[in-house]
Amino acid sequence: MDAEINKHFTFHGFRNTFATLQIAAGTSIYMVSKLLGHKDIKTTEIYAKIVDSLKKKRLKE
């Protein structure tokens, strides 16, 4: 409130940000999967696809 930030943050949004930043920083997808508690690695692969698309976008710029 003191910073006057008026955005709505959710726990799910923080999880997504955490996972994406970890994969972008080079953390193993298996480690991220374990940290998030995913039962299937395919769930975690979604974050890897996001990071790959961001990298491709930056290369085009």
PyMOL Python script that loads the backbone (N, CA, C, O; Angstrom):
from pymol import cmd

cmd.read_pdbstr("""\
ATOM      1  N   MET A   1       0.825  -1.192   0.000  1.00  0.00           N
ATOM      2  CA  MET A   1       0.000   0.000   0.000  1.00  0.00           C
ATOM      3  C   MET A   1       0.870   1.257   0.000  1.00  0.00           C
ATOM      4  O   MET A   1       0.564   2.242  -0.673  1.00  0.00           O
ATOM      5  N   ASP A   2       1.963   1.203   0.770  1.00  0.00           N
ATOM      6  CA  ASP A   2       2.843   2.365   0.831  1.00  0.00           C
ATOM      7  C   ASP A   2       3.485   2.656  -0.526  1.00  0.00           C
ATOM      8  O   ASP A   2       3.765   3.809  -0.852  1.00  0.00           O
ATOM      9  N   ALA A   3       3.714   1.604  -1.313  1.00  0.00           N
ATOM     10  CA  ALA A   3       4.336   1.778  -2.629  1.00  0.00           C
ATOM     11  C   ALA A   3       3.309   2.184  -3.685  1.00  0.00           C
ATOM     12  O   ALA A   3       3.667   2.502  -4.819  1.00  0.00           O
ATOM     13  N   GLU A   4       2.034   2.171  -3.306  1.00  0.00           N
ATOM     14  CA  GLU A   4       0.937   2.531  -4.195  1.00  0.00           C
ATOM     15  C   GLU A   4       0.869   1.648  -5.433  1.00  0.00           C
ATOM     16  O   GLU A   4       0.600   2.123  -6.537  1.00  0.00           O
ATOM     17  N   ILE A   5       1.117   0.357  -5.235  1.00  0.00           N
ATOM     18  CA  ILE A   5       0.980  -0.612  -6.318  1.00  0.00           C
ATOM     19  C   ILE A   5      -0.456  -1.107  -6.286  1.00  0.00           C
ATOM     20  O   ILE A   5      -0.910  -1.658  -5.284  1.00  0.00           O
ATOM     21  N   ASN A   6      -1.163  -0.909  -7.380  1.00  0.00           N
ATOM     22  CA  ASN A   6      -2.574  -1.235  -7.425  1.00  0.00           C
ATOM     23  C   ASN A   6      -2.886  -2.463  -8.265  1.00  0.00           C
ATOM     24  O   ASN A   6      -4.030  -2.650  -8.681  1.00  0.00           O
ATOM     25  N   LYS A   7      -1.896  -3.297  -8.521  1.00  0.00           N
ATOM     26  CA  LYS A   7      -2.121  -4.496  -9.314  1.00  0.00           C
ATOM     27  C   LYS A   7      -2.533  -5.651  -8.415  1.00  0.00           C
ATOM     28  O   LYS A   7      -2.154  -5.722  -7.246  1.00  0.00           O
ATOM     29  N   HIS A   8      -3.315  -6.551  -8.989  1.00  0.00           N
ATOM     30  CA  HIS A   8      -3.762  -7.738  -8.265  1.00  0.00           C
ATOM     31  C   HIS A   8      -2.787  -8.880  -8.549  1.00  0.00           C
ATOM     32  O   HIS A   8      -2.605  -9.259  -9.706  1.00  0.00           O
ATOM     33  N   PHE A   9      -2.165  -9.425  -7.523  1.00  0.00           N
ATOM     34  CA  PHE A   9      -1.227 -10.528  -7.665  1.00  0.00           C
ATOM     35  C   PHE A   9      -1.857 -11.790  -7.110  1.00  0.00           C
ATOM     36  O   PHE A   9      -2.590 -11.756  -6.122  1.00  0.00           O
ATOM     37  N   THR A  10      -1.559 -12.907  -7.764  1.00  0.00           N
ATOM     38  CA  THR A  10      -2.085 -14.182  -7.285  1.00  0.00           C
ATOM     39  C   THR A  10      -0.946 -15.162  -7.032  1.00  0.00           C
ATOM     40  O   THR A  10       0.148 -15.015  -7.577  1.00  0.00           O
ATOM     41  N   PHE A  11      -1.213 -16.141  -6.216  1.00  0.00           N
ATOM     42  CA  PHE A  11      -0.243 -17.197  -5.946  1.00  0.00           C
ATOM     43  C   PHE A  11       0.124 -17.915  -7.242  1.00  0.00           C
ATOM     44  O   PHE A  11       1.292 -18.225  -7.472  1.00  0.00           O
ATOM     45  N   HIS A  12      -0.866 -18.177  -8.081  1.00  0.00           N
ATOM     46  CA  HIS A  12      -0.620 -18.857  -9.357  1.00  0.00           C
ATOM     47  C   HIS A  12       0.318 -18.036 -10.245  1.00  0.00           C
ATOM     48  O   HIS A  12       1.203 -18.592 -10.896  1.00  0.00           O
ATOM     49  N   GLY A  13       0.131 -16.737 -10.271  1.00  0.00           N
ATOM     50  CA  GLY A  13       1.008 -15.866 -11.054  1.00  0.00           C
ATOM     51  C   GLY A  13       2.448 -15.916 -10.562  1.00  0.00           C
ATOM     52  O   GLY A  13       3.383 -15.917 -11.363  1.00  0.00           O
ATOM     53  N   PHE A  14       2.624 -15.958  -9.250  1.00  0.00           N
ATOM     54  CA  PHE A  14       3.968 -16.070  -8.687  1.00  0.00           C
ATOM     55  C   PHE A  14       4.611 -17.398  -9.061  1.00  0.00           C
ATOM     56  O   PHE A  14       5.805 -17.446  -9.360  1.00  0.00           O
ATOM     57  N   ARG A  15       3.824 -18.485  -9.048  1.00  0.00           N
ATOM     58  CA  ARG A  15       4.351 -19.809  -9.442  1.00  0.00           C
ATOM     59  C   ARG A  15       4.828 -19.784 -10.891  1.00  0.00           C
ATOM     60  O   ARG A  15       5.902 -20.292 -11.212  1.00  0.00           O
ATOM     61  N   ASN A  16       4.010 -19.182 -11.766  1.00  0.00           N
ATOM     62  CA  ASN A  16       4.382 -19.099 -13.184  1.00  0.00           C
ATOM     63  C   ASN A  16       5.659 -18.294 -13.365  1.00  0.00           C
ATOM     64  O   ASN A  16       6.554 -18.700 -14.108  1.00  0.00           O
ATOM     65  N   THR A  17       5.745 -17.170 -12.698  1.00  0.00           N
ATOM     66  CA  THR A  17       6.936 -16.323 -12.796  1.00  0.00           C
ATOM     67  C   THR A  17       8.157 -17.058 -12.266  1.00  0.00           C
ATOM     68  O   THR A  17       9.215 -17.036 -12.896  1.00  0.00           O
ATOM     69  N   PHE A  18       8.023 -17.708 -11.119  1.00  0.00           N
ATOM     70  CA  PHE A  18       9.123 -18.458 -10.527  1.00  0.00           C
ATOM     71  C   PHE A  18       9.626 -19.525 -11.491  1.00  0.00           C
ATOM     72  O   PHE A  18      10.828 -19.628 -11.734  1.00  0.00           O
ATOM     73  N   ALA A  19       8.709 -20.319 -12.040  1.00  0.00           N
ATOM     74  CA  ALA A  19       9.096 -21.408 -12.943  1.00  0.00           C
ATOM     75  C   ALA A  19       9.789 -20.872 -14.196  1.00  0.00           C
ATOM     76  O   ALA A  19      10.821 -21.399 -14.610  1.00  0.00           O
ATOM     77  N   THR A  20       9.231 -19.840 -14.788  1.00  0.00           N
ATOM     78  CA  THR A  20       9.808 -19.269 -16.004  1.00  0.00           C
ATOM     79  C   THR A  20      11.194 -18.698 -15.737  1.00  0.00           C
ATOM     80  O   THR A  20      12.108 -18.917 -16.532  1.00  0.00           O
ATOM     81  N   LEU A  21      11.369 -17.982 -14.651  1.00  0.00           N
ATOM     82  CA  LEU A  21      12.680 -17.416 -14.322  1.00  0.00           C
ATOM     83  C   LEU A  21      13.708 -18.503 -14.014  1.00  0.00           C
ATOM     84  O   LEU A  21      14.874 -18.378 -14.389  1.00  0.00           O
ATOM     85  N   GLN A  22      13.284 -19.562 -13.337  1.00  0.00           N
ATOM     86  CA  GLN A  22      14.210 -20.646 -13.020  1.00  0.00           C
ATOM     87  C   GLN A  22      14.704 -21.338 -14.282  1.00  0.00           C
ATOM     88  O   GLN A  22      15.899 -21.604 -14.411  1.00  0.00           O
ATOM     89  N   ILE A  23      13.808 -21.630 -15.209  1.00  0.00           N
ATOM     90  CA  ILE A  23      14.203 -22.287 -16.452  1.00  0.00           C
ATOM     91  C   ILE A  23      15.068 -21.356 -17.288  1.00  0.00           C
ATOM     92  O   ILE A  23      16.043 -21.801 -17.894  1.00  0.00           O
ATOM     93  N   ALA A  24      14.731 -20.082 -17.332  1.00  0.00           N
ATOM     94  CA  ALA A  24      15.535 -19.107 -18.074  1.00  0.00           C
ATOM     95  C   ALA A  24      16.937 -18.979 -17.485  1.00  0.00           C
ATOM     96  O   ALA A  24      17.895 -18.696 -18.204  1.00  0.00           O
ATOM     97  N   ALA A  25      17.053 -19.188 -16.175  1.00  0.00           N
ATOM     98  CA  ALA A  25      18.356 -19.082 -15.510  1.00  0.00           C
ATOM     99  C   ALA A  25      19.180 -20.364 -15.647  1.00  0.00           C
ATOM    100  O   ALA A  25      20.336 -20.410 -15.225  1.00  0.00           O
ATOM    101  N   GLY A  26      18.586 -21.398 -16.236  1.00  0.00           N
ATOM    102  CA  GLY A  26      19.334 -22.625 -16.468  1.00  0.00           C
ATOM    103  C   GLY A  26      19.066 -23.751 -15.490  1.00  0.00           C
ATOM    104  O   GLY A  26      19.729 -24.787 -15.548  1.00  0.00           O
ATOM    105  N   THR A  27      18.113 -23.571 -14.598  1.00  0.00           N
ATOM    106  CA  THR A  27      17.761 -24.644 -13.677  1.00  0.00           C
ATOM    107  C   THR A  27      17.147 -25.792 -14.468  1.00  0.00           C
ATOM    108  O   THR A  27      16.336 -25.566 -15.367  1.00  0.00           O
ATOM    109  N   SER A  28      17.523 -27.002 -14.143  1.00  0.00           N
ATOM    110  CA  SER A  28      17.017 -28.190 -14.817  1.00  0.00           C
ATOM    111  C   SER A  28      15.495 -28.231 -14.774  1.00  0.00           C
ATOM    112  O   SER A  28      14.877 -27.915 -13.758  1.00  0.00           O
ATOM    113  N   ILE A  29      14.907 -28.627 -15.895  1.00  0.00           N
ATOM    114  CA  ILE A  29      13.452 -28.726 -15.951  1.00  0.00           C
ATOM    115  C   ILE A  29      12.948 -29.753 -14.942  1.00  0.00           C
ATOM    116  O   ILE A  29      11.841 -29.621 -14.420  1.00  0.00           O
ATOM    117  N   TYR A  30      13.753 -30.772 -14.667  1.00  0.00           N
ATOM    118  CA  TYR A  30      13.370 -31.781 -13.683  1.00  0.00           C
ATOM    119  C   TYR A  30      13.363 -31.190 -12.267  1.00  0.00           C
ATOM    120  O   TYR A  30      12.499 -31.519 -11.454  1.00  0.00           O
ATOM    121  N   MET A  31      14.317 -30.331 -11.988  1.00  0.00           N
ATOM    122  CA  MET A  31      14.368 -29.679 -10.676  1.00  0.00           C
ATOM    123  C   MET A  31      13.173 -28.744 -10.499  1.00  0.00           C
ATOM    124  O   MET A  31      12.540 -28.726  -9.443  1.00  0.00           O
ATOM    125  N   VAL A  32      12.873 -27.977 -11.531  1.00  0.00           N
ATOM    126  CA  VAL A  32      11.728 -27.062 -11.463  1.00  0.00           C
ATOM    127  C   VAL A  32      10.441 -27.864 -11.270  1.00  0.00           C
ATOM    128  O   VAL A  32       9.563 -27.469 -10.503  1.00  0.00           O
ATOM    129  N   SER A  33      10.339 -28.981 -11.966  1.00  0.00           N
ATOM    130  CA  SER A  33       9.174 -29.845 -11.830  1.00  0.00           C
ATOM    131  C   SER A  33       9.001 -30.316 -10.389  1.00  0.00           C
ATOM    132  O   SER A  33       7.894 -30.309  -9.851  1.00  0.00           O
ATOM    133  N   LYS A  34      10.103 -30.722  -9.777  1.00  0.00           N
ATOM    134  CA  LYS A  34      10.062 -31.174  -8.380  1.00  0.00           C
ATOM    135  C   LYS A  34       9.699 -30.028  -7.436  1.00  0.00           C
ATOM    136  O   LYS A  34       8.905 -30.202  -6.512  1.00  0.00           O
ATOM    137  N   LEU A  35      10.288 -28.854  -7.678  1.00  0.00           N
ATOM    138  CA  LEU A  35      10.003 -27.705  -6.822  1.00  0.00           C
ATOM    139  C   LEU A  35       8.533 -27.292  -6.875  1.00  0.00           C
ATOM    140  O   LEU A  35       7.963 -26.852  -5.876  1.00  0.00           O
ATOM    141  N   LEU A  36       7.929 -27.440  -8.052  1.00  0.00           N
ATOM    142  CA  LEU A  36       6.525 -27.063  -8.213  1.00  0.00           C
ATOM    143  C   LEU A  36       5.574 -28.182  -7.803  1.00  0.00           C
ATOM    144  O   LEU A  36       4.372 -27.960  -7.656  1.00  0.00           O
ATOM    145  N   GLY A  37       6.115 -29.383  -7.618  1.00  0.00           N
ATOM    146  CA  GLY A  37       5.276 -30.508  -7.222  1.00  0.00           C
ATOM    147  C   GLY A  37       4.487 -31.116  -8.359  1.00  0.00           C
ATOM    148  O   GLY A  37       3.452 -31.742  -8.129  1.00  0.00           O
ATOM    149  N   HIS A  38       4.962 -30.940  -9.595  1.00  0.00           N
ATOM    150  CA  HIS A  38       4.267 -31.533 -10.735  1.00  0.00           C
ATOM    151  C   HIS A  38       4.478 -33.038 -10.756  1.00  0.00           C
ATOM    152  O   HIS A  38       5.587 -33.516 -10.513  1.00  0.00           O
ATOM    153  N   LYS A  39       3.432 -33.779 -11.041  1.00  0.00           N
ATOM    154  CA  LYS A  39       3.536 -35.237 -11.145  1.00  0.00           C
ATOM    155  C   LYS A  39       4.021 -35.655 -12.529  1.00  0.00           C
ATOM    156  O   LYS A  39       4.633 -36.711 -12.686  1.00  0.00           O
ATOM    157  N   ASP A  40       3.747 -34.834 -13.516  1.00  0.00           N
ATOM    158  CA  ASP A  40       4.111 -35.144 -14.901  1.00  0.00           C
ATOM    159  C   ASP A  40       5.019 -34.042 -15.447  1.00  0.00           C
ATOM    160  O   ASP A  40       4.696 -32.859 -15.339  1.00  0.00           O
ATOM    161  N   ILE A  41       6.142 -34.427 -16.029  1.00  0.00           N
ATOM    162  CA  ILE A  41       7.110 -33.461 -16.568  1.00  0.00           C
ATOM    163  C   ILE A  41       6.493 -32.629 -17.694  1.00  0.00           C
ATOM    164  O   ILE A  41       6.938 -31.509 -17.946  1.00  0.00           O
ATOM    165  N   LYS A  42       5.475 -33.160 -18.373  1.00  0.00           N
ATOM    166  CA  LYS A  42       4.829 -32.423 -19.464  1.00  0.00           C
ATOM    167  C   LYS A  42       4.198 -31.122 -18.972  1.00  0.00           C
ATOM    168  O   LYS A  42       4.120 -30.144 -19.716  1.00  0.00           O
ATOM    169  N   THR A  43       3.759 -31.114 -17.742  1.00  0.00           N
ATOM    170  CA  THR A  43       3.197 -29.892 -17.157  1.00  0.00           C
ATOM    171  C   THR A  43       4.271 -28.819 -17.070  1.00  0.00           C
ATOM    172  O   THR A  43       4.007 -27.649 -17.349  1.00  0.00           O
ATOM    173  N   THR A  44       5.469 -29.208 -16.688  1.00  0.00           N
ATOM    174  CA  THR A  44       6.568 -28.262 -16.536  1.00  0.00           C
ATOM    175  C   THR A  44       7.117 -27.822 -17.890  1.00  0.00           C
ATOM    176  O   THR A  44       7.641 -26.715 -18.012  1.00  0.00           O
ATOM    177  N   GLU A  45       7.006 -28.664 -18.896  1.00  0.00           N
ATOM    178  CA  GLU A  45       7.517 -28.341 -20.234  1.00  0.00           C
ATOM    179  C   GLU A  45       6.846 -27.104 -20.814  1.00  0.00           C
ATOM    180  O   GLU A  45       7.408 -26.456 -21.697  1.00  0.00           O
ATOM    181  N   ILE A  46       5.667 -26.770 -20.338  1.00  0.00           N
ATOM    182  CA  ILE A  46       4.976 -25.556 -20.805  1.00  0.00           C
ATOM    183  C   ILE A  46       5.846 -24.332 -20.543  1.00  0.00           C
ATOM    184  O   ILE A  46       5.926 -23.430 -21.377  1.00  0.00           O
ATOM    185  N   TYR A  47       6.500 -24.303 -19.380  1.00  0.00           N
ATOM    186  CA  TYR A  47       7.353 -23.165 -19.033  1.00  0.00           C
ATOM    187  C   TYR A  47       8.588 -23.104 -19.925  1.00  0.00           C
ATOM    188  O   TYR A  47       9.055 -22.023 -20.283  1.00  0.00           O
ATOM    189  N   ALA A  48       9.113 -24.274 -20.280  1.00  0.00           N
ATOM    190  CA  ALA A  48      10.273 -24.316 -21.174  1.00  0.00           C
ATOM    191  C   ALA A  48       9.897 -23.761 -22.538  1.00  0.00           C
ATOM    192  O   ALA A  48      10.704 -23.071 -23.161  1.00  0.00           O
ATOM    193  N   LYS A  49       8.703 -24.043 -23.012  1.00  0.00           N
ATOM    194  CA  LYS A  49       8.243 -23.517 -24.304  1.00  0.00           C
ATOM    195  C   LYS A  49       8.125 -22.002 -24.252  1.00  0.00           C
ATOM    196  O   LYS A  49       8.443 -21.321 -25.227  1.00  0.00           O
ATOM    197  N   ILE A  50       7.673 -21.473 -23.132  1.00  0.00           N
ATOM    198  CA  ILE A  50       7.566 -20.017 -22.969  1.00  0.00           C
ATOM    199  C   ILE A  50       8.951 -19.387 -23.064  1.00  0.00           C
ATOM    200  O   ILE A  50       9.135 -18.381 -23.748  1.00  0.00           O
ATOM    201  N   VAL A  51       9.923 -19.980 -22.378  1.00  0.00           N
ATOM    202  CA  VAL A  51      11.289 -19.445 -22.383  1.00  0.00           C
ATOM    203  C   VAL A  51      11.878 -19.527 -23.786  1.00  0.00           C
ATOM    204  O   VAL A  51      12.533 -18.586 -24.235  1.00  0.00           O
ATOM    205  N   ASP A  52      11.657 -20.634 -24.481  1.00  0.00           N
ATOM    206  CA  ASP A  52      12.160 -20.780 -25.848  1.00  0.00           C
ATOM    207  C   ASP A  52      11.578 -19.715 -26.770  1.00  0.00           C
ATOM    208  O   ASP A  52      12.299 -19.135 -27.581  1.00  0.00           O
ATOM    209  N   SER A  53      10.280 -19.457 -26.650  1.00  0.00           N
ATOM    210  CA  SER A  53       9.662 -18.452 -27.511  1.00  0.00           C
ATOM    211  C   SER A  53      10.176 -17.054 -27.187  1.00  0.00           C
ATOM    212  O   SER A  53      10.320 -16.226 -28.087  1.00  0.00           O
ATOM    213  N   LEU A  54      10.450 -16.782 -25.930  1.00  0.00           N
ATOM    214  CA  LEU A  54      11.019 -15.470 -25.555  1.00  0.00           C
ATOM    215  C   LEU A  54      12.410 -15.301 -26.135  1.00  0.00           C
ATOM    216  O   LEU A  54      12.757 -14.223 -26.619  1.00  0.00           O
ATOM    217  N   LYS A  55      13.214 -16.367 -26.089  1.00  0.00           N
ATOM    218  CA  LYS A  55      14.570 -16.309 -26.655  1.00  0.00           C
ATOM    219  C   LYS A  55      14.539 -16.076 -28.148  1.00  0.00           C
ATOM    220  O   LYS A  55      15.309 -15.272 -28.673  1.00  0.00           O
ATOM    221  N   LYS A  56      13.642 -16.783 -28.842  1.00  0.00           N
ATOM    222  CA  LYS A  56      13.510 -16.602 -30.296  1.00  0.00           C
ATOM    223  C   LYS A  56      13.089 -15.194 -30.636  1.00  0.00           C
ATOM    224  O   LYS A  56      13.580 -14.608 -31.601  1.00  0.00           O
ATOM    225  N   LYS A  57      12.177 -14.645 -29.848  1.00  0.00           N
ATOM    226  CA  LYS A  57      11.704 -13.280 -30.071  1.00  0.00           C
ATOM    227  C   LYS A  57      12.848 -12.281 -29.920  1.00  0.00           C
ATOM    228  O   LYS A  57      12.964 -11.344 -30.710  1.00  0.00           O
ATOM    229  N   ARG A  58      13.687 -12.476 -28.913  1.00  0.00           N
ATOM    230  CA  ARG A  58      14.813 -11.573 -28.677  1.00  0.00           C
ATOM    231  C   ARG A  58      15.843 -11.656 -29.801  1.00  0.00           C
ATOM    232  O   ARG A  58      16.453 -10.646 -30.153  1.00  0.00           O
ATOM    233  N   LEU A  59      16.043 -12.844 -30.365  1.00  0.00           N
ATOM    234  CA  LEU A  59      17.002 -13.008 -31.450  1.00  0.00           C
ATOM    235  C   LEU A  59      16.543 -12.262 -32.708  1.00  0.00           C
ATOM    236  O   LEU A  59      17.368 -11.760 -33.471  1.00  0.00           O
ATOM    237  N   LYS A  60      15.234 -12.193 -32.917  1.00  0.00           N
ATOM    238  CA  LYS A  60      14.697 -11.495 -34.086  1.00  0.00           C
ATOM    239  C   LYS A  60      14.825  -9.990 -33.971  1.00  0.00           C
ATOM    240  O   LYS A  60      14.858  -9.290 -34.983  1.00  0.00           O
ATOM    241  N   GLU A  61      14.897  -9.483 -32.752  1.00  0.00           N
ATOM    242  CA  GLU A  61      14.951  -8.024 -32.534  1.00  0.00           C
ATOM    243  C   GLU A  61      16.325  -7.468 -32.769  1.00  0.00           C
ATOM    244  O   GLU A  61      16.536  -6.263 -32.628  1.00  0.00           O
TER     245      GLU A  61
END
""", "prot")
cmd.dss("prot")
cmd.show_as("cartoon", "prot")
cmd.util.cbc("prot")
cmd.orient("prot")
